[in-house]
Each structure stands twice: as structure tokens, then as C-alpha cells.
Amino acid sequence: MRDTAGRDTGIRGTASGTARVPLSVLDLVTVGGGSTASRALATSVEIAALAESRGYHRHWVAEHHSMPGVASSSPAVILAHLAARTRRIRLGSGGVMLPNHAPLVVAEQFGTLEAMAPGRIDLGLGRAPGTDGATAAALRRTDLPDRGADDFPQQLAELIRFLDDDFPDGHPYARVHAVPGPVQGPTGRPPVWLLGSSGFSARLAGELGLPFAFAHHFSARNTIPALDLYRTSFRPSPVLDAPYALIGVQALAADDPREARRQVLTGALSMVRLRTGRPGLVPTPEEAEAYPFAPVERDFVDGWLADVVHGTPDEVRTGLDELQKRTGADELMITANVHSGEARLRSYGLIADAYGMAAADA
């Protein structure tokens, strides 16, 4: 689909193979115990190459800070690295946490990425800090309370004007240009997505006629209410004439369902530690199996794993298809926050096999 300026929005109505909708990848650049950030980033390159070769539509990376088990604190840097090592797959942020950054800086970074990989860049934006309050204050160099909900629409409007280079005459920024950008001549610009885990961004994305990505992978209870709100709030825009909703979903396929369960337990324990103020590297399967879960922790893990689609490739395909049918999502973005990079790579390949996503031509 293209917007009214003829720019490719990266939105597709069908997927490769026999998937109901396009399948994509959300990469947290997970760092497992005994591994390193360098190894995690190298694995991200391998995942992007596999995703491109097997017909996945997008590969997004998320912004997180002060989390030892996540190496994606700088999405724009990682995306430049991935752009240099891929040729076709769309790359994007899932997302940039806009309150952490000046809108002009984000416009310059993603204008640069678009110039490096024309027509392949998505700019996904969130309003959460992606970290705790102290880290957010360090990022923003301020001790003022977080006013993301109040300020986000204004920040977003400013960012879009920088991307389009269309501040009105008399505006303080009318002579300020995001470079690379339209001031240098006809150019594309990355489509803007709004990300969310509640109703705020769902409503805003609908009112602005923007595509919406919902974090089902950690806010499953809110998925259908948020998507309903997005669709009922939607107003056609130069970007979209109908709603387009992507959901992130945790999924891991393995040859043996017991191995799939063993791997996803590592991500569940990592979340237990994060939620109780003990973030660290993602534990090994052996560590997760031996961990003495307290009753309240076990309840959390059971609830968490209930929303993780895992098992054999056919079981994962069935689970993904059922989720898509239940939510009406236009695209599924698969993430696997587990210890092993090899397990993540294997899983994306097995899921592609289950959907008949043949290797793309070189």
C-alpha cells in the first residue's frame, strides 16, 4: 500500500506461503546467561537474514534500557547494522520510546536510515520510557515527573512535521530541517506506527489514521479491547483508508514440545525477576528448571506461559492461526524472549516450514 505521496507504507494484505496474514519478527536482542551482547547482536543479524530468506515481512527491534538481558538500547544503531546486512526485508523500531528523545533527533536518525535503506524502514513509536523511573530521568536529564501521556501527542505532531519538513510560516521551527529529509529534494520517509499496551495509543492511532501495533506479548488481557478501540476510533487519513493492526505475540517452536516448554520457561523466569526488581541475563534452561518458584511466582509463570504459543511447529501454527482469528489482527509479529539464540533461530525456521514459507530467491 502507498500513501497519497506515493510512499510505500509497508502494509500488505497477504502473507508468504499459506499464513492467514503477514508474519514478522520482533527482536529484543536477548542476552542469555553465559553469553554476551556481541553474541546477541550477531544472532540478530542471523535472525534478520533468516527472516528475509524465508519471507517474513518485517524485522523490528525494541528500545529498552538498564536491562542486562536485553541489548537493544539503541534501535537506530542496530537497524543501521541490520540494513547493511539485508536487502529486502523491512526494518523498524518496535519501538522508539519518543519521550526519551527530542523529536528532531528521531527524525534525523530515521531519515538517515531511510537514506541508507530506501523504502525499507518503519518508525514505530511508544510513549512509555522502556525502563524504570530513575533510568528515564537519566536518559532525559530531568527530575520532572513523566508526562508522557500528556506530552506524547504534541511530541508526535512535532516529529511528523520534522519528517515532512512542513512547519508553517511563523513557527519557531519553520527554518529547522531534519537532515536527511525533504529539504534535500524528493525523498521517501519511513511510515509512522503507534505502539501500545493499553487504550491510549490505540485511540490516538485511530484518530490519526495511523497503523497500530499492540503488545499482546505482555498485555494479552488488553488486546481485544485495545483493538476494538482502535477500529472504532479510526478515521481515514492520507496514510490509511482502513485500520491496520499488528500484534506482537510470543511464540516458540521446537521439534520436541518438551524442549519448547523448557526454552520458554527461561523467558518466564526472566520476567519474574524483572517484575520483582531483579533484572539480569536470561537464565539457562537448567537454571529455570531448578529454580524454587514461590507459589505467587508459580501463578505468575503459569499465567505468563498461557499466552506464549509454544510446542511443535504444527501446534504453533494452530495457536497463531487461532489468535489471529480471535483478534482479527492484520499481521502477527513473533518474538521469542528465551535464553538460546540457536533456539530462536530454529523456531523461526520451523514456523516458516509450518506455513510453507519457501526460501526467497537470492
N, C-alpha and C positions, 0 to 999 in steps of 0.2 A: 504494500500500500504506500502511496505517496501523498504528502500533504499538498496544500494549494500552491506551494512554491516549487513543487516538483521534487521534493526531497524524499528519499526512501525512509519510511518510518520503521522499517524492520518488522512490521506486523504481517503475519502470514495466517491464512485461514486453514491450511492443512499441514500435516507433518510428513516427514520422510517415512518410508516403509508403511506400516499399517497402524500407526498410532492414531488415536482419535484427533489429537491436537499436536502442535509442535512440542517437542521435548527439548529442554535446555538444561544448563548446568549452573549451579550456584556454588562457588568455590570459597571456602573460608580460609584456605591456605593453612590447614590444620598441622600443628606441630605435635607429634606424639612423643611420649617418654622414650629417651634413648636416641632421639633424632635431633635435627637442628632446623633452624629457619632456612638455611641454604638448601637443605634437602627438601623441605616443604615447598619452597618456591620452584625447585626443579620439578617436583611432582606436578605442580600446577601447569607447567609447560607441557608435561606429558599428557595431562588430562585434557588440556586445550587441543593438543594435536589429535588425540583420540576422538574427542568430541567433533572436531572438524571433519575427520575422515569418516566418521560413522553417521553424519547427518544430523547431529544436534544443532539447534538453531542459534543459540547464544551461549556465551560463557561469561558470567558476571562474577565479580569479586566484591566482597563486603568491606566496610570500614569498621574496624574495632580497635580499641586502644587499651593498653595496660593489661592485656590478657596473654599470659605466657603460651597458651596453647593455640593462639591464632596469630599468624604472621602477616595479616592483611591490614596494617595500619595506614598504608599509603596506596589506595586504589589506583590513582593516576600513574604512579611509578610502575606498579605491577602490570597495568594494562599496556603501557608502552613496551614492556618486556614481552608480553604475550603477542602484541601486534607484530613485533619483529620476527616472530616465530610461527605465525599462522598466515593464511592467505584469504580465507573466505568467511570464516565464522564471525558472527557479530560478537563484539566485546563490550562490556559495560560495567557500570558500578551498581551494586545491589546492596547498599547504595553509598553515595557520598552523604555524610550527615551535615547538611547545609549549615546549621547553627554553629558548627565548629570552624567555619571558613568564611572569608569575605566573598561575596558573590562574584566580584571581578576575578579573583584568583581561580575560582572554579571554572568560570567562562574561559579564562586563558588556558588552563590545563586541558580542558576538554576540546577547546579549539585546536590546541596543539595535537592532541590525539586524533582528531578528525582529519587534520592535515597529514598526519602520518599514515592513517588507515582510512582513507575516504570511504564514506558510506557504510562503515562497519561499527561505529561507536554509538553506544546508548548511554545516556546520562540519567541514572536512577538516583532519586533524592529522597532522603529521610529527614525527619525533624528531631529524632532522638539523638543523644550525644554519642551513643555507641560505647558507653563506658560509665564509670561511676562519677559522682559529682565532683570529687577532688581532681580527677583527671580531666574532666571537662573544663574546670576552672583553669588548669594549667594549659590546656590547649587554647583557650580563648583569652588568656591573660587578663581575667577579670574575676572578682569575687561576687559579682552581682548574681542574683537568682536566675536560674534558667527560665527564660521567657519564650522558649521555642514555639509553643502553641500560639502565642500572641504575635510573635515576630515572623514566623515562618512564611505566611502568605506574602508579606512585604518583601522578605528576602528572595522568595521565589520570583516575584514580579520583577525585581531588580535584576536577578540573574538572567531571566529570559530577555529582558531589554538589552543586556550586555551581549548575549548570544546573537540577537538580531540586529544589534547596533542601531536601535531606533528610539533612544531617549528623545523626548520632544524638545523643541527650542525653548530655552529658558530654564531647563532642568540643570541642576548643578553638575550632572554627569554628561551633559549633551556633547561635550568635546572630549570625553574619555572613551577610548576604544579598546575592546578586548582583542588582543592580537596573539595568534592568528584569528582572523574573523572577517566579516563582510567589508570592513573598511579597506581591505586589500583587493577587493574585487569579488565577483560572483563566487560563492563557495557554499558548500553544504554545511549543515550544523547538526550536531547529534540530537536525536529526538529526546525529549524530556519525559521521564516517567516519575510518578509519585509512588513511594513505598509506604507501607503502613502495617500496623498490627492491631488497629482499632478503627473507629469510625471517622476520626478527624481527617486523615488524608484521603480516605475513601470518598467522603463528601466533597472535599476540595478538588480531587481529581475529576470527579463527575461534573462539578460546576464549571471547571475549566476545559472540559472535553479532552483530558489527557489520559493516556493509558495508565493502568493501576496495577501494582504488584503487591500482593498481600502475603504476609509472613505466616502462612499456615503452619510452617515447620516449628514455630514456637508459640503460636497463638491460635491453636486449632478451634477452640470454642468460639472465637470471634469471626471465623472465616465467612460463614454464610451470612450473618448479619451485616458484616462489612461489605461483602459483595452485593448484597441486596441494596444497601445504602448507596453504593457507587452507581449501580444501574438506575435506581430511581432518581438520583441527583444529576444524572448525565445530561449535558447539553452539547449538541453537535458543535464542532469547532473546525478551524482550518486544519487541525491535525487529524481528527477522527470524526466520522459521521455516525458512529455507533460505539458503544462501550467495548473496551478490550481489557480483560482481566487475566493476569498471570498469577499463579500461586506457587510459592516455594513449598516443597514437600521433602521431608527426609525419607530417603529410600536407599536400601542396600540389598543387592542380590548376590548370592553365593551359590556354588554348586551344591552345598550341603546346607539345609536350613538351620542346623545346629551351629554351623560356622557363622552364618548370617547373624543369628542371635548373639553369639559370642562377640562379634565385632560391634554390634550396635550397643551392647552393654557398656562398652568403653566410653561412648559418647554420652550415655545416660549418667554414668558416674562423674564424668567431667562437668555435666550440668548441675549435679548435686553439689559438687564442690564450688562451682561458680555461684550458685544461689545461696550458699551458706558462707560466702566471703572467703573461700579458699581456692581461688583460681590457680591452675597450674597446667603443666603439659598434659595432653590427653593420655590417660593411663593405658597400659598394655592390657590385652585380654586376660592375661594371667592375674594381673593386679585387680582388675574389675571382678573376676570370678572369686577371688579370695577376700574381697572387701566385706567387712562385717556391717552390712546395712542396718541401721536402726529402723524400727517399724515405720516412722514417719518418712524416712528416706526410701524405704522399700515401696511405700504407697506412691511417692513421687515418681520413682523409676517405673512402676507398673503403668501409671498414667502417661508418662512420657513415651514409653515404648508402644503404647496402644496407638499412638499417632505416627509411628515410624513404620513405613511399609517395608517389610523385610522377609526374606525367605529365598526360595528358588526363583530363577528368572520368571517362570510362568506365574508363580504366586505374586511376585512383584508386579508383573504386568496386570494381573487381575485386580490387585489393590489400587494401582494407579488409575486404571480404567474406571473402577467404581468411584474413586474420589473425584475424577473429572466429571463423571455423570452426575454425581450428587451436588457438586458445586457449580457446574456449568462453566468452569474455567476455560478460557480460550487458549491457554498454554500452561504447561507444567514445567517448573524449574526444579530440578532434582539436586539435593545436597546430601552429603554423607559425612557427618562430623564424627569420624571414627579414628582410631589410632593409626591404622595402617594405610599408607599411601598405595601400596600394592592392592589392598582390598578395595579401595575406592576405584582405582583403575579397572580392576577386574569387574567390579559391579557395573560401571558404565558400559563396558563391553558386553556383558551378559544382558543388560537391559536392551541395548541396541539389537542384540541377537533375538531376544524375545519378541521384539516388534518388527523384525525383518528389515532393520535399517541397514542396507548394504553399504559396504565401503564406497566412499565417493571416489570419483576419478581424480587422479593426481593432477 
